[in-house]
Amino acid sequence: MGFVERRIFPIQLFRRLLDPVLAVLILGAVAWIQQVPFDRQYELLAFIAGLLVAVTFGSAGVYQPWRASPLGEEAHYIWISWVAVCGVLFMLGYATKTSELISRRVLLPWALITPLVMIAFHLSVRILLRWLRERGRNYRTVVVAGGGELAYKLVQRVHDNPWLGLRIVGYFDDRAHTNRGADLRVPYLGSLDKVDAYVAEHGTNMVYIALPMRAEERIRELVDRLSDSTCSIYMVPDIFTFQLMNARAQDMDGLPLISLCESPFAGVDGWLKRLEDIVLGSAILLMLTPILVAIGIGVKLTSPGPILFKQRRYGLDGRCIKVYKFRTMSVCEDGDDICQAQQGDARITPFGAFLRRTSLDELPQFYNVLQGRMSIVGPRPHAVVHNEQYRHLIKGYMMRHKVRPGITGLAQVSGYRGQTETLEKMEKRVECDLNYIRNWSLFLDLKIIFMTIYKGFTHKNAY
């Protein structure tokens, strides 16, 4: 398997050693740049930090195999582990009353720069290994146990991602196959009874079991026979029949669980998302205060009625919330029968038409963001009556309420905004919302915010 394969252990050892070394070197470099003497207290800090990095990073899973994982997932683990290291250092400094001995001019830059350098190093190693795997180095030989739709999905993904470094040499299945081998693009090697013998004879590295859940007895027999070999065994769960939402493996006191539908904002990610909303929401409200006052005066002077329009919407976990908007109509409808605004709608006031066309009527929702009822980016909230209508018509519709509703979202910047007079249009909007939830990241939020500003607040469907 080549030069890289024979040296995988030294590469892993090098990664484990370099992270503590990087933490120490960056501390020394920052002290030198700030012209702070690297005396005894800094030497002690460097020693403790290096030890904590070695222990914490290893325990947190930073050095687990990342061959088939997204690049961003490893970076996420590094960030979380480094925050834990800084937290322990802070508590030690507070408990021993030695924190005042370390200059803030050194400590803060070091705390920010170190994880960035570590992430750059880890991603560089992964990119190098991916480049080598695409050229036939550092690969693993794989056989697939199963020849159905699940096996087809697995083989297709491996072929589409050569950087994984997986070479599928064939598949086994009990059913007679004439054309299935051509469909899978790998040769048929025989029945499942021959898997263990083939693995032992050819020294196969990995076996992927891609059998349906109903074949429980067959899977158990196969695992028992393969346990006499040294190959790695992976079970591909037959869960593609479900509409997955942030599926992940969990452990409950030793009992393995697979989450099929979960919010992406559990744990630390939820705090990051909320911090993003508070920081950006506060800054935007401060900048927009004069505009909000001017619009409020304009609404009051151009038509009778309240300045703000409050409407019930479904928020996080399907709880009912009140969403604020500048009033743009001569009526304030919030009942069991609400008609969506249409082009040339007689209920819309002249000034309201301008606000809707420019999306300025949505600005009061930044107060909803600070209240914690909404987020800056997320699925747009629909009126309660529309939710009750579409939840029975569109599969997975209510999954969009696993997160807070947003002022803007992936659907809006993708062109799906305004009136949804057909079921197909609402399905497209929901599809975008679910894709956002599945693929959420801070970068995606910033990208959507940028696209909202870049494309402008006006839209042909805004009326």
N, C-alpha and C positions, 0 to 999 in steps of 0.2 A: 504493500500500500504506500510505499514511498518514504522519502526522507522525513516528511512531517509526521507521518503515522508513527514511526519508530521513536519520535521525540516528543510525544504528547505529554508524558509525565514531566519532563523538564520544562515544557512550556507552561503547564499548569503550576508547577512549583515557582517558576519565574513570576507569574502573575500574582501569586500569593505573597511573594516576598517584596515585589515592587510597590504595592500599595502602601505598606507602612513606610517604606523608604521615601516614596513621593511625599507623604505627609510631613516627614522630617525635613526633607530637602526644601520643600516650599516654605516651611516655617523659617528655616535659616535664610532663604533668599529674601523673604519679605522683611525680616529683621535687618538684613544687610542694606536693602533698598531704603528702609526707613531710618537707617543709621542708628539702630538700637543695638547695644552690645549684647551678644549672645552668651549671657553669663549663666550662672548655675540654675536659676529658676526656669530659663528657657530650655536648658538641657534636660531638666526634669520633665517639663511639659512635652518635649519631643519624645522622650522615652515612653511616658505614659500614653501619649497619643498613638505612637507606633504600635504599642502593645494592644491598645483598644481596637485599632483598625484591624490588626491581624485576627483578633478573637471575634469581633463583631461582624466583620465582613464574611468570615467563614461560617459563623452561626446563622447569619441571615440568608445564606444561599447565593451570595454573589459569585461564588466559584463553581456553581452547579453547571452541568452541560447546557449550553445555550444554542446548540446547533440549529434547532428548529424554531427558536423563539424570535420575536421581533427585536430589532436593535434597541428600541426604546424601553423594552421591559427590563433589560439589564441596567440601563441608565437609571431607571426608576428604583431598582434595588440599591444601587450605589448611593443615590440621594438619601433614601430612607436610612441606610446604614450609617452614613456620615452624620445625619441629623442626630441619630442615637449616640454616636461618639461625642459630638459636641455637647449633647445634653448631659452625658456622664461627666465630661470635663467641667462643665458649668457647675454641676452639683458638688464635685470634688473641690473646686475653687471656693465655692460658697461655704462649704463645711469646714475647710481648713483656713479660711480667711486669707487666702493667698492670691485671690483673683486680682487684687489691686496691684500686685507685683508685675503683672503682664500688661504691656502697653496696648491700649485699644487700637492704636495705629498699626500694630502688628497682628493682633488677634482677629479683628474683623476681616481684613483682606485675606488672611490665611484661611479663615472659615469659608469664605466665598470662592476663592480661587482653587483650593485643593480638590473639591469634588468635580469641578469642571475639568481639571487636568486628568483626574482619574478616569472620568467618563471618556475623555478624548483618547486616553491610552487604551482602555478596554475596547472601545469601538474600533480603533485602528487595528487591534489584534484580530477582532472578528471580521473586519472587512478584508484583511490580508488572508485569513483562513478561507473566507468565502471565495476570494479570487483564486486561491489554490485549488479549492474543491471544484470550481467551474472548469478547471483545466485538468481534472482527473487525479488530483492529489488529495490525501487525507480523506478518502472515501470509506464508506462502510458497505459491505455486501448485505443484501436484504432479501428474504423470501416472504411472500404473503400467504397466509393460511386463509383461504376463502376466495371465491371468484364471483361474488355477486356485486350489487350496486355499491356496497360499502367499499369493497376492494377496488372498484373502478374509481371512486372518488379519491382514495388514497394514492393509487398509482398516478392518477392525473396530476395531483398536487406535487408529487415527487418529480415527475417529468417537467412540470412547469417551473420548478425551483431548483435548478442544478446546483446552486450554491449550498444546498443542504448536504451535499457530499454523500448521497445515498444512491447505491446502484442496485436496483431490483433485478435479480437474476431469474425470477420466475414466481409462479404461484401454484398452490395446491388446492384442490377442491374435490369433494366426493362425487359431484355431479359430472356426467359426461359432457365434455366441451369440444365442440367442433370449431366454432367461429369466435368463442369468447376470448381465446388467447390473442387473436388479432385485435379485438376491441380493447383489451387491456394493454396492448403493445408490449407484453412480456410473454415468454413461453409457458405452456402448461407443463408442470413437472410431475403430476400424478395425484393420487388421492391423499387425504390428510394423514393416513396411516404411515406414509413415507416421509413425512416432514422431519422427524427426529433422525432417521437414518441419513437423509440428505445433509442435514446440518452437521452431523458428526463427520461425515465423509469429506465435505468441502470446507469445513471450518467457517461456516456462515456467521457473520457478526450479529445479525438481528433478525428476529421473526416478528412480523406484525400479524396479529390475529384479527381478521376482519370478517367475523361471522356474526349473524344476527343474534339478538339476545335470546331468542327462543331455542338456540342451539347450546344451552347451558351445559348439558351433559357432555357434548362433544368438545366444548372448550375446556372443560375440566380435565378430560382424558388427555387432550393435547398438551396442556400445561404440565401435567404429571410426567408425561414422556420427555418433554423438553427440559424438565428440571434436572435431568441427568447430563445435560450439556452445559457449556459455558457461554452460550449465546445470550444476548439480551432479548427479553420477551416484552412486547408491547401489545396492549389490548386497545383496539380502536373501538370506542363505545358506539353502539348503534343508536345514536340520538339524533340523527339528521332528519328523522321524521317529525321532530319537534321544532317549533319556531324559537330558536335559541336567543337569549338576551344576556350577554356577558357571562356565558357558561364558564365555570371554573370548578376545579376540584377542591374539596374541603375535607376537614377531618373533625369528627365529633367524638372525642375521647376514644380514639382508635378506630372508629367506624368511618370508612371512607364515604363521602357524599359527593354528588355532582350537582352543582347548581345550574339549572336550566334557564332560569329567568331571575336576574338580579340587577340591582341598580349599580352603575359604575362608580357611584359616589359613596361607597362604603369605606369607612376608615379614613386614612390620611387623604385620599383623593377628595372626599367630601369637604374636608377642611380647606384644601387648596382651592376648590371651586368656590366655596363661600368667601374665602379671603379675596379671591379675584373679583367677586361681585361687590364686596364692601369697598375695596380700594378703587376700582374703576367707577363704580356707581357713585361714590362720594365725589370723586374728581369731576365726573361729568355733570352732576347736579350743581356743583359750585360754578362751573363754567356756564351752565345753561340758565341759571337763576334769572338774569335779566330777560331772557327770551321767554321763560315760563310766565313771568309777570306780564309781559307785553301781550302774550297770547291770551292769558286769562282776562285781561282788560278787553281785548278784541272780541272774545266770546260773549262777554257780558253786554258790550255795547251794540252788538249786531243782531242779537236775538234774545227773547225773553227765556228765562230758565236758569238753572244752576250752571256754574262754570265747568265743574267736573261731572262726568258720567260714570257711575259705578255699576258694574255688571257682574253677576255671579259667574264664575268659571271654575273648572276643576283644576286643582293644583297638585302638589306632590302627594303621591299615594291616593289620588282621587278625592282628596278632601276639598270641600267647597271654599273658595276664596273670593274676595271682592277685588276686581281689577279696576284701576283708575285710568280714565282717558279724558281728554278735553271733549266736551259735548260738541258734536258736529251736526246733530239733527234737532228738529223741533220737538221730538219725542224722546223719552227715556225708557225704552222697552227692555224689560228683564223678566218676562213671564215664561209661560209654557209654550208659547207660539211666537217665535222671533223670525222675521224675514231678513235674510242677509241683504246688505246694501247692494244695489244694482246701479248700472250706469244710468244717469238721468233720474235717480231716485228723488221723488218730490219731498221726502222727509229731510233731505240734507240741505242745510242752510248754505248761502253763498260763501260765507267765511269758513264754514265747516268743510265745504268741498275743497277749498285750498288746503286746509289742515290735513284732510285725508289723502289728497294727492301727493303731499310732501311728507306724509307720515308724522307730521308734527303733533298730531293728536295723541300719539303713543307716548310722548315724553313723560307724562306724570307717572308712568309705570316704573320709572327709576325709584320712586318712593316705595313701590311694591318690592323692588329689589332689596332696598335697605331694610324693609320689614321682614325679609326672609320668605316672602310669599312667592316671589319670582326670581329668575336669574336673568342676567343680561343676554346670555345665549342659551337657547333651549327650544323645545317645540312650542309653537304659538298656542296660547290657550283658546279653546273654543267655548262658545256659550254652552251652558249646561244642557239646554234642550237639544243642541246639535250633537253633543257628546252622547246623549241617550239614544239619539237616532243612529249615529254611525257606529257605535260600539257593537250593534247587532248586525251590521252590514259588512264591516271590514275586519278581517282576521288580525288579531294582535293590536287592535286600535288602542285599547286601554294600557298597553305596555308603555306608551309615550308618557304616562303619568308616573313612571318610575323615577323621573327627575322633575325638578321645578320647571314650570313653563318659562319661556324666554320672551324678551322684547324682540329679538331677531333670532333667526335660526337657519339651519342648513336648507330647509325647504324654501325660505324666503329668498336667500341669495342664489338659489337654483332656479328661480322663476316661478315657483308655485306659491303665489300669494293672491290675495283678493278673493273674489267670489268663487265658490266651488259649486257651480250649478249642476255638475255631473258627478256621479260616483267615482269615475275614473280619475278626475282631478283630485278628489279627496284621497284616493288611494295613493296617488303619486306623492302627495304631501306627507301622508303617514309613513310611506316608505322612506322618505328623506329623514323624517324624525327618528325612525328606528335605526337607520344607518348612523345617525349622529350619536345615539346612545351607545351603540355597539362599538364605535370607534372613537369615543371621546378622548380628548387630551387637551391640555392647556394650549398647545400649539394650534389645535383645530379651532378652539374658541377664538383665539387671536386672529386666525385666518378669516373666520366668519365675520368678526367685527370689522376687519380691514376691508373685506369684500362689500360689507354693508355701506361703509363710507365711500369706497371707490366707485361702486355702482350708483351711488346716490340714493336718496330716500324716495325719489319718485319712481313710479312704475306704471305701465300701461293698465295694469289690473287694479290699481289703487283708486277706488272711487266709493 
